Amino acid sequence: MGGAVPMEGGCNCGEVRYRITAAPFTCYICHCHLCQKRTGSPFSMTLVLPAGSLEFTKGQPERSERALPNGGGVNVAFGCGACMSRIHTERAGHVALGLRAGTLDDTSWVRPVAQFWISSAQPWAIVPDILTYEEQPADPTPMLEAWKAAFPS
């Protein structure tokens, strides 16, 4: 589903490289203010992968932690210490991780199926014809189903 595995990617400077060994679950855009500040753009785009499917083939990313605003745990981000490119985020005990889609070597096939936090979106940056949520969706099932429909196996 979506992109043939293995897929490869890395940071901006090339010090950290990775390989994806399993098909993605889904892809979404986040329009929240935090993502806007982190990326310096109107949104971030995340490819959701099975935990354990991301292997580092060159270098090791640096780790940073941030407590979630709702108290629901810690979000751990990994990125290149040299160029500061953020590569992925994960939470302990979760079955998935979030890869920054733009770090893939080939992004030509990536298509988000959902967008969150349009309540914070720049009006001109809202993508038509995908699942749209005012804030964070409570149930990921519609996104998983939309991805399967867009990229049938």
C-alpha positions as CSV (number, residue, x, y, z in Angstrom):
1,M,0.0,0.0,0.0
2,G,1.5,3.3,-1.1
3,G,5.1,3.1,-2.0
4,A,7.0,-0.1,-2.5
5,V,9.0,-1.3,0.5
6,P,11.8,-1.1,1.3
7,M,11.8,2.7,1.0
8,E,14.7,4.9,2.0
9,G,15.2,8.4,3.2
10,G,17.2,10.6,5.5
11,C,17.9,14.0,6.9
12,N,18.7,17.1,4.9
13,C,22.5,16.8,5.2
14,G,22.8,13.1,4.8
15,E,24.3,12.3,8.2
16,V,21.3,10.2,9.1
17,R,19.8,7.6,6.7
18,Y,17.0,5.1,7.2
19,R,15.1,2.3,5.5
20,I,11.4,1.5,5.9
21,T,10.7,-2.3,5.9
22,A,6.9,-2.4,6.2
23,A,4.0,-0.7,4.3
24,P,2.6,2.5,5.8
25,F,-0.7,2.5,7.7
26,T,-1.8,6.0,6.5
27,C,-0.7,9.6,5.9
28,Y,-2.1,12.8,7.3
29,I,-1.5,16.6,7.5
30,C,-1.6,18.4,10.8
31,H,-2.4,22.2,10.8
32,C,-1.9,22.8,14.5
33,H,0.1,25.8,15.6
34,L,2.8,23.6,17.1
35,C,3.4,21.9,13.8
36,Q,3.3,25.2,12.0
37,K,6.0,26.5,14.3
38,R,8.1,23.3,14.1
39,T,8.1,23.2,10.3
40,G,8.0,26.9,9.6
41,S,5.2,26.1,7.2
42,P,1.4,25.9,7.2
43,F,1.3,22.2,8.2
44,S,3.3,19.1,8.7
45,M,2.8,15.8,6.8
46,T,3.2,12.5,8.6
47,L,3.4,9.0,7.2
48,V,2.2,6.5,9.9
49,L,4.4,3.3,10.0
50,P,4.3,0.2,12.1
51,A,6.5,0.4,15.1
52,G,9.8,-1.4,14.4
53,S,9.7,-0.8,10.6
54,L,12.2,2.0,10.6
55,E,15.9,1.0,10.5
56,F,18.7,3.4,10.6
57,T,21.4,2.6,8.0
58,K,23.7,5.6,8.6
59,G,24.2,7.6,11.7
60,Q,21.8,7.7,14.7
61,P,19.3,10.4,15.3
62,E,19.3,12.5,18.4
63,R,16.3,12.2,20.8
64,S,14.2,14.9,22.4
65,E,11.1,14.5,24.6
66,R,8.0,16.6,25.1
67,A,5.2,16.0,27.5
68,L,1.8,15.9,25.7
69,P,-0.5,18.9,26.6
70,N,-3.3,16.5,27.6
71,G,-1.0,14.6,30.0
72,G,-1.3,11.5,27.9
73,G,2.4,10.6,27.9
74,V,5.6,11.7,26.3
75,N,6.2,12.4,22.6
76,V,9.7,11.4,21.6
77,A,11.1,13.1,18.5
78,F,14.2,11.9,16.6
79,G,16.2,14.1,14.3
80,C,19.7,14.8,12.9
81,G,22.0,16.5,15.3
82,A,24.0,18.1,12.5
83,C,21.2,19.7,10.3
84,M,18.4,19.5,12.9
85,S,16.0,17.8,10.4
86,R,13.2,16.1,12.3
87,I,12.8,12.5,11.1
88,H,10.2,10.8,13.2
89,T,8.2,10.8,16.4
90,E,7.0,7.9,18.6
91,R,5.5,7.1,21.9
92,A,6.4,4.2,24.1
93,G,4.0,1.2,23.8
94,H,2.4,2.4,20.6
95,V,2.0,0.2,17.6
96,A,2.9,3.0,15.2
97,L,5.4,5.8,14.7
98,G,5.1,9.1,12.7
99,L,7.7,9.6,10.0
100,R,8.0,13.1,8.5
101,A,7.0,12.3,4.9
102,G,9.3,14.9,3.4
103,T,12.4,12.9,4.6
104,L,11.7,10.1,2.1
105,D,14.0,10.1,-0.9
106,D,11.0,9.6,-3.2
107,T,7.9,11.6,-2.1
108,S,6.2,11.5,-5.5
109,W,3.7,8.8,-4.4
110,V,2.8,10.3,-1.0
111,R,-0.8,11.5,-0.7
112,P,-2.4,12.5,2.6
113,V,-5.9,11.0,3.2
114,A,-6.8,13.3,6.2
115,Q,-6.0,16.6,7.8
116,F,-6.3,17.6,11.5
117,W,-6.7,20.9,13.3
118,I,-8.2,22.9,10.5
119,S,-9.4,25.1,13.3
120,S,-5.8,26.4,13.3
121,A,-5.2,26.1,9.5
122,Q,-4.3,28.9,7.2
123,P,-7.5,29.1,5.0
124,W,-5.5,28.8,1.8
125,A,-3.7,25.6,3.0
126,I,-6.8,23.4,3.6
127,V,-6.7,20.5,1.2
128,P,-10.0,19.6,-0.6
129,D,-11.4,16.2,-0.9
130,I,-9.7,14.4,2.0
131,L,-11.0,13.6,5.5
132,T,-11.1,16.8,7.5
133,Y,-11.2,17.3,11.3
134,E,-11.5,20.5,13.3
135,E,-9.1,19.2,15.9
136,Q,-7.5,15.8,16.7
137,P,-9.7,12.8,15.6
138,A,-10.6,10.4,18.3
139,D,-10.8,7.4,16.0
140,P,-8.1,6.6,13.3
141,T,-10.3,4.0,11.6
142,P,-11.6,6.3,8.8
143,M,-8.0,7.3,7.9
144,L,-6.9,3.7,7.8
145,E,-9.8,2.8,5.6
146,A,-9.2,5.8,3.3
147,W,-5.5,4.8,2.9
148,K,-6.5,1.2,2.0
149,A,-9.0,2.6,-0.6
150,A,-6.3,4.9,-2.1
151,F,-3.6,2.2,-2.1
152,P,-5.2,-1.2,-2.4
153,S,-2.9,-4.1,-1.9
